[in-house]
Amino acid sequence: MARFRYSKWDGTQVGFEFDADDIFSELTDELLYHGDLNQALQRLMQRGFQDRNGERVAGMREILERLRQRRREMLDRHDLGGPYEDIAQRLREIVDQERAGIENLVNEAQESGDQRRAEITNEVAAERRMALDLLPPDLAGQVQTLQEYEWTSSEAREAFDELMEQLRSQLMQSHFNQMSSSMSDVSPESMQRMKDMFNDLNQMLETRAAGGDTDRMFEEFMDRYGDMFPGNPENLDELLELMARQMAAMQQLLNSMSPEQRAQLQQLSESLLEDMDLRWQVDRLGANLRQAFPQAGWDRQYNFSGSDPLGFAEAAGVMNQLGDMDQLEQMMSTASNPGALAEVDIERAAELLGDDAARSLEQLAKLARQLADAGLIDHKEGRLELTPRGLRKIGQNALSDLFSKLIKDRMGRHPVDRVGIGHERTYETKAYEWGDPFNLSIERTVRNAVARRGAGTPVRLSADDFEIERTESLTSTSTVLALDLSLSMPMRDNFLAAKKVAMALHSLITTQFPRDYLGLVGFGELARELQASQLPEVSWDYTYGTNMQHALLLARRMLARQSGTKQVIMITDGEPTAHILPGGEPFFSYPPTHETIRMTLAEVARATRDGIRINTFMLDATGYLRTFVEKMTQLNRGRAFFTTPETLGDYVLVDFLDQKRARRRPA
């Protein structure tokens, strides 16, 4: 049987996975501030976060910078001109070896004592020395000349043949790196099979371009040449994409060379690949692939500035690596949501950037799926939207965040005597006193009688045995939260705090006080009623004007349909600067006109006559705002709080709970 050991939690243990609730906690402020779930997720992807183990999940900006730094390091380290000097040096050594062989042949002829042999050998030696002296200055010319040269030294000939075979192999690898090793086999049989493969592949490309069916052709192609493609492509598109990436990398290598280097490589390729049919098939394939995959980066080039020389095969590997970096960068730069990262090859990302970055990419790619699986978001018409459960979770997070700032004894400073009369049982009892309602607790009453007189029947009761159930009376509260959405709110960094309070109040009332009503009004140049489902996505108005008059008018109409104690909680950072004209159009003026002040105070008076208390939370208590709010509180007898974004949640939530407790009347 499996055995487990448990230890006391000390805060240092790890092993908890980052779940949907953690993601939503990270998203709350972004979502409330900008009001767009898709943008909030995108910003979270960009900046990254810490998981519940305290480990950093790197964001896209950080990973992209790491990717670009790796690319700069590669370009600063390598030199594309290196292989030519290496080939030239090896050719010089082979030529020197051949010259030494010629001298040995001449010496042997002279030492033989055969005059005729010596004369013939001297003539041959002179011709071969002249041929070596007249070798072209360029590598391609030297290779082509030496391929036709009649060697004197067998060692030099073997060394030259070995070099040519290595260069042919490297050249093929540079064209088709990451494919089967058979692609670098330059034996006549392998070269013929390669030509056949290229021909069949070109025929498939041309058939598809003409609109023909290539499924059967692809199956037959893979049956014949599947060993050349270790990636085991499942369809023609996958195969062609693999080939296009390889040939595009070779073209990028040519683009990145100087004109002299490029000419040398092309001439050298022609000298090494003497088979005209093979060169034609490769060129034909390149043209077909370029037409089929125009976005493969055929015209891209890199500026190498290092001193570390690269051979043909090494250069191809570096170009493939740079190409993969570019592809990863493009994928990350254009990713508008986490799902777009699902196509990232995590193993390749680990090779390019390291395990930490790859794990971060994997975690980022799962964000939306985790939220969807938890029922917090849903995909609708190509966009992500909050579900009702997600809406509740945003409110709970906002509520938790604000309550976490409150000092514990501050929340405990509201003693409430819970003895009372009403319809709500508290599941507590008390000894009956004259005048109490006779809500008799049978169990406690019988127990008291038995405890006093002992067991036995019948049980005789007296007035001293009576114990009644406690109750409390609850008065429902109807609240309208009027939230300032004018442009000054985000400009003064007040918007996030105000919106978080709105979400927290919605969560508090719907979960803790389900009998209560909470209405929402947003106001800027005009006011409008908001639904709870709109609250996470509501943003500020890009217009000037703080129309308190219209906000109070809507709030009064909303509360007219409700019962119980009625109140308006207004959160604002400016005095009234707009009102509604008789025709319904808004009028704006700053500084406020007397007419705007008069009409706003008239609406306050109407709310007062309707028994509506107005509590105002001022986030930027200017002299004008203080003066106006003082007039409003004198009329309405509400309360005014001069607060800041940091303490707004404390004031509003504690005050709301104070009001709830104050309305409980003990019996």
N, C-alpha and C positions, 0 to 999 in steps of 0.2 A: 504494500500500500504506500501511496505517496505520503510523505511527512512534510509538515510545514512548521516554520518557526515564526512567531510573532514578537515584535518588539514595540516599545512605546514610541509613538510618533514624536520626533524631535525637530521636524521641519527640514531635515537634510535629506530624507529619503526621496528617491526619484522612482519613476516607473509609471506615473500617470500620463495618459495620452491627452493631447490637446483636443478637446471635444467641442461640439457646437456651441455650448454655453460659453466657453472661453472665447470663441471667435466672436460671438455676439457682444460680449463685454468689451472686446476691443473695438467693435464697430459702433457702439452706442453713440459716442460723442460725434464721430464723423457723420453718422446718419442723421442725427438730430440737427447738426449745424448746416449741412448742405442739403438735406432733405431728399437725397437720391441714393437708393440702395446700391445701384450699379456703380455709381461714383464712389460710394463709401468703400465697397469691396475693392475697387481699383486702387484707391488711396492706401488701403491696408496692404494690398499686394506691393505697392511701391515702397512703403516705409518699413514693412516687416513688423515683428512683434516678438515678445518673449512667451514661451509656452509655460505651462504650470510647473515644469521642472526648473524654470529659471534659465533655460537654454535659449539662445538667440536664434530666431528664424529670420534669416536675412531677407530683406525686401528686394524688389526688382532693381531699384536704383543701385543698391550695394552690389548685387550680383553682376549687373551690367558694368559697373566700374571695375570690378575684379576681372571681368572678361576682357575689357578694353586694355587693362594693365597687362594681362598675359599676352595679348596680341602685340602690344608695344615692346614687350621684352623679347618676343620671338623676332620681330623685325629688327630690333637693335642688336641682336646677337648674330644673325646669319648673314651670309654673303652668297649671292647667286653666281658670282664669277669664279668661285673656288674650283669647281670641277674642271674647268678648262686648263687652269695652271697645273692641276694634278695630272691630267691626261698628257699635257705637253711635256711635263717632267718625265713621265713614264716613257713617252715616245723618244725623248732624248736619250734616256738610259738604254732603250732597245737599239737605237741607231748607234750609240757608242759601242754596244755589245756586238753589233754587226760589223762596225769598223775594225774592232779587235779581231773578229773572226776573219776578215779579209787579210789583215796583216799576218795572222797565223798561217793562212793558206799560202801567202806569198813566201813566207819564211820556209815553210815545209817544201815548197817547190824548189827554192834555191838550195836548200840543204840536200835535196835528192840527187844533185849532180846532173840532172837531166835538163840540158839546155833548152830543148824544145818545150818541155813542160813549163819551165820557168818563164819563157817568152809568152806562152799562151796565158798562163796564170797572171802575169803582169798586165796583159791587155784586158783580161776580164776584171781584174782588180781596179784598173783605171776607170773602166766603164761604170762599175758599181760605186766607186768613190764619187764620180761625177754625178751619178743619179742621187746619191745621198746629199751631195753638196747643193744640188738644185731642187731639193724638197721645197714645196710652197711654204710660205710663212704661216698660213692659216691651218688650223687643225684639220678641218674637213679635207683640204687639199692634201695634207700629209697622209691622212688615213687612206684616201683614195689612191694616192701614188704608191704607198707601201703595200696596199692590197694587190697591186699589179707587179710589185717588185720581186725579182728572183733572189731569194735569200742565199747568202753564203753560209751563215752560222745557223745551224739547226736550233741552237738554244735561243737565238734572237727570234727566229721564226715562230718557235713555240710560245715565246713570251708575247709576241705580237698577236698571234692567234688567240691566246688566252685573254689578252686585253680587249680584243675585238668582241669576243663572246661575252665578256663581262659588260662592255658598253652596250651591246645589243640587248642583253637581258635588262640592264638598268633602264635603257630607253623604253622598252616595252612596259616595264613596271611604272615608269613615269607617266605613260599613257593610261595604264589600267591598274593603278595601285589599288590595294584592298581586294583584288580579285584573286582567283586561284593561282598558285605558283606555276601552273602549266602555262600561264600567259608569258612567263619569263623564259620558257624553254624555247631556244632558237634552233633546235634541230630541224632538219628538213621535214620530217613527218609532222612535228608539232606546228611548224609554220604553215604547212598545207591545211591542217585541221583548223588553224586559226583563221585562215583565209575563207574556208568554207563557212565557219561560224559567222564571220563578218558579213559574208554574202547573204546568208539566210536571215540574219538580223536586219540587214538593209531591205530585203524583200518584204519582211513583216512591216517595217516602218512605212514603206511605200504603199503597201496594200492597205494599211490602216488610214494613211493620208488620203487614199482614194475612196474611202468609205467601205472597204471590204471587211469581212469577218476574219479575225485573226486568232480566235480562241483555239481552234484545232492546230493552227500553225505554231502557236506558243507551246502547246503540249508536246508536239513533236520536237520542237527546238530544245526544250528542257530535257527530253529523253536523250537527245544526242549530246548536248553540251552542258548539262546541268552541273557536271563536276568543275566547270570553269567558274561557277558562281557560288561560292560558299555561303552567301547570304540567303540562298534558296528562295529567290523571289517567287511570289505566289501568282502573279499575273504580269502581263506585258508592261503595264504602266510602271510597276515596281522595278522591273528589269531595266526599262529604258531610263527611269530616273537614276538608277544606280550608274548606268553607263554615262548618262549626261553629266552627272556630278564629277565623274573621273575625267572625262574629256574637257569639261569646263575648267577643272583644276589645272590641266596641262596648258590650256589656253591662257589662264591667269598667270601661270609661270612664264610663258612667253611675253605676256603683256608687261610683267614686272621686270624683265631684263632690259638692259640698254640695247639700242639698235645693233651694236656690234655683237653683243652676246647672243641676241636673238638670231642674227644671221648665221653665226657660227653653229648654233644648235640646229637650225633648220638644214644647213649644208651637211653637218655631221650626221643628221638623221638620214638624209638621202644617201650618204656614203655607207652608213651602217646597214640600212634596210635596202639592200640592192633589189629586192623583189618588187618590181613595179606594180604588180597586181595587189600585193599587200598594202603598199602605200595608197593606192587608189581606193581600196576598200575602206581603209581607215579614214581617208579624206571624205569619202562618200558618207560614212557613218557620222562623222562630225557635222557635216552639212545637214543631214536628216535630223540629228538630235538637236541642233541649234534651232531648227525650224519648229520642232515639237516642244522644246523647253526654252523659250526665249528669255525666261526670267532666271536662268540658272547661273547668271553672273559671268557670262562669256567675256564681257568687256572690263571686268574688274581687274585692278592691278594693285600691287603692294610695293611700298618703298622700303627695301631692305638696306640697312645701313651698318650692319655688323661686320665682323671679320672672320667668323666661323664658317669655313667653306662647306657647301652642300654638294653632294653627288647627285646624279640624276634621280635615283630612287629616293634618296633622303629629301631632295627638294620636292618630289611629288608628295611624300608623306607630310611635309610641312605645309604644302599648299592645301592638301586635304584637311589638315587640322585648322588652317586659317579659314577655309571654306565652311567647315562645321561651326567655327566660332561666329562667322558672319550669319549663318543660317539661324543659330541660336539667338544671336543678338536681334535679328529681324523678328523672330517669333516672339521674343520677350518684349520688344519695343512696341509691337502692334497688338499685344494681348490686352483686350479690354475687359476680360473677366477671367476668373481662375480656370474655367473649363478650357480656355485656349491654350493653357500650358499642358494639357493632357497629352499632346503630341510630342512633347519633349522626350528625347531618349535619355533617360536618367543615367544609364550606364555610361553613355558618351559624355554627358555633362560632368560626371565624376572624373572621367579621364582628363577633360579640359580644365576643370575648375577646382577639383577636389571633392572629397566626400561631403564636407559640410555644406557647400553650395548646392550640391545635388540633392541632399536631404531637404534643404530649404525649398528648392523648386518643387520637390515632390509634395511637401506640406502645403505650399501655396496652391498647387494644382487641385488639392482636395477640398479647399475651403468651401466652394459653392456646393459640392456634393454632400459634405457633412451637414451644412445648413438645410439642404433640401431633405436629406434622410431624416433629420430631426423634426421636420415639419415646420420649420421657421420661415422658409422662403419657398417660392414656387416659380417655375418658368411659365411665362405667359407671353405669347406673341414675340418671342425672341428676347424678352427682357426678364429680369429677376424682380419679383415683387414679394412684399411681406405677406405672410399668411396671418389670419387672426391670432394664431398662437405666437407668431413672431411679433406682432403688435403688442401683445401682452408682455412678452419678454423684454421688449425695449423699455416699456414702462417700469417693469420690475427692476431692471438694471439701473434706470435713472433714480428710482426710489431708493434702492440699496446704496447707490453712490452718495446721494444726499444725506441719508440717515447715518452713513458711516462717518460723516463729518461732525455729527452732534455728540457732545460730551454726554456720557451715560447719566450722570447725576442731573444734567439739564433735562433729559427726557423723563426723569423720575420726580420732577419738582411739582407735579400736579396731583396732589392727594385727592382722592374721590371717595366719599363715604358711600358705600354701595347698598346701604339699607334703603329700601324704597318700596313703592307700590306701583304696580303697572302690569303690563302683559308679558314682560320678559323675565323668565326665571333665571336666577344666578346660580342655582344648585348649591346654595348655602342656606342654613337655617338659623333661627334665633328663638329664644324663649318668648312666649306670647306675652304681650303687654296690652293693657286695656286701651282700646281704640285701634289696635292693629287689625287689618283685614284677616279673616279667619281662613287663611290658606294653610290648613293643617297638614303637617308632615306626619302621616300615620306611623311610619317606621320609627322616627325619632321619639314620637309621643309614647308609643307602646314600650319602647326600650327604656324610657325614663321611668315608667310605672313599674316595670319588672325590676329595674335596678333598685328602686326604693322599697318595694314590698316583697321582692323575691319571686321565685318561680311558682307556678300554680295557676289554676283556673278557678273561677273567671278572673281576668285581669281587671282590676278596679282603677279607674282613672280619676285624677283630681285636676283642678285648674293649674296646679304647679307643674303637672306633667306635659302640658301642652307646649308644642314647639311648632313654629310655622316656617314656611319657606319664604326666603327673601326674594324680592323682585325689584326691577328697576324700570323706570319709564324712559323711553327713548323718543326723541323728537327727530324726525327726518329733516335733513338739510338740503336745500336746493341751492346750488352754487353755479355761477357763470364765471369762468375764467376769461378775462379780456386781456389778450396778449398783443403788445405793441409790435407790429411788423414793419414799422417805418424804417427808412434807410439808415437812420442814425443808430439803430440797435446794433447791426454788425460793425458799423464804423467805430463805435465806442466799445466794442468787444462785450456787448451785453446780451447778444442774441442767444448764444448757446446756453447760458445759465437760465434765461427765462424759459426757453423751450424745454429744457430738462425738468424744470419745476412743473411745467404743464403736463409732461408725460408722467412724472412722479405722482402728481395729484390724481391724474386719471387712474393710475394703477392703485393708489391708496384707496380711493373712493370705491372703485369697482370691486376690489377684493375684500376690504375691511368694512366698508359701509355700503353694502349693496342696495339698501333702501334709498340711499341718497341719489340726487340727480346732479350731474355735472354737465354743463353746457360750455361750449367753447366759441369764442369770438376772436377773430384776428382783425386788427385795424391798422390802417396806414392812412392813405388819402381817403379811402373808404373803409367801411367795416363789412365783415361778412361772417356768417355762421360757418363753423368748421365741424366736420364729423371726426370722431375719434380715429377712424381709419385713415384720415388725411393727415393727422398730426405729425407722424414721423417725417413726412415728405414736405410739409409746409415750409416755405422759406419767406424771407423778407420781400417787401415790395420795392421795386426799383423806381419809386416815386417819392416825392417829398410830401409831408403832411402827417399830423398826428390827430386823427379825427375821433376824439373821445366822445363827442356828442353822438355820433352815429353808433359807436360801440355801446354806449349806455342805452340808446334807443333799442337796439337789437336785444341786449341783455334783458331789458325790462319786458319786452314782448315774450321772450323765451321763458322768463320766470312767471309770467302771468298764467301760464298753463300748468304751473307746478304748485305743490302744497308745502306746508311746513315752513321752517325758518328759511328766509331767502337772503342771499348775499351775492355781491359781485366782488371778485378779487381782480384788481387791475394791476398789471405789471407794465411799467413804462419808464422811459428815460427822458421824456420831454413834455413841456406844457402843451395844451391844445392849440394847434395851428390850423385846423380845418374844421368845417362844419358843412351840413347838407343844406343846399338852397331849396326853396319851395318846389322847384321843378325836379329835384332829385340829383342835381349835379353837385359835385364837391366844390367848395371854395377854400383856397389855401392862401395863407399870408403869414410871413415871418418878418418881424415879430407879430404875435397874435393881435388880431383886431378886437375891439371891444365887443363887436357883434358875435365873434366866435366864442369869447369868454361868456357872454350873456346866454347864448343858446346852449352851451355846455352846462352851465350852472342851472338853467331851466330844466334840463334833462335830469340833473341830480335831484332837483326839487320834486319832480314827478316820481322818481324812484323812491324818494323818502316817503311820499304820500302812500306809495304802494307797499310800504314796510320792507323795503330792500336796503340792507346795509352795504355800504361801499367801503372796502378796505383797499388802500392804494399802497403799492410798493414802488418807491422811486429809486431808480438805479443811478441816476445822475442828478443829484439834488441841486440844481441851479437856483438862483434867487427867484426867478420868474416862476419856476415849478413849485417851489416851497410856498410862495404867496398864493398861487392858485389852489393847491391842495389844502392849505389851511382854510380857505373859504369853503371848499367842498366839504371838509370834515365838520365845519361849523353848521352847515346846512343839513348834513346827513347824519352826523354823529357817528360816522364810521371812524376808522383809525388810519393813520398814515405812518408808514415805515420808511425811513431814509436808510437805504441799505446799499450793498455792493454786489457784483456778480458772485463773489466768493461766499457771501453769507445769505444770499437771497433764499436759497433752499431751506436753510435753517429757520429763518423767520417764517416763511409761508407754511411750512409743514408743522412746525411747533404751534403756530397760531391756529392752524386748522384743527389740530388735535385739542388745543385748549378750548376752542369753541365747541367742539363735540362734547368734551367732558363737562363744560359749563352748563350745557343744556340738559344734563341728567339730574333729575330732581329726586333726592332720597325721600322715602316715606317717613 
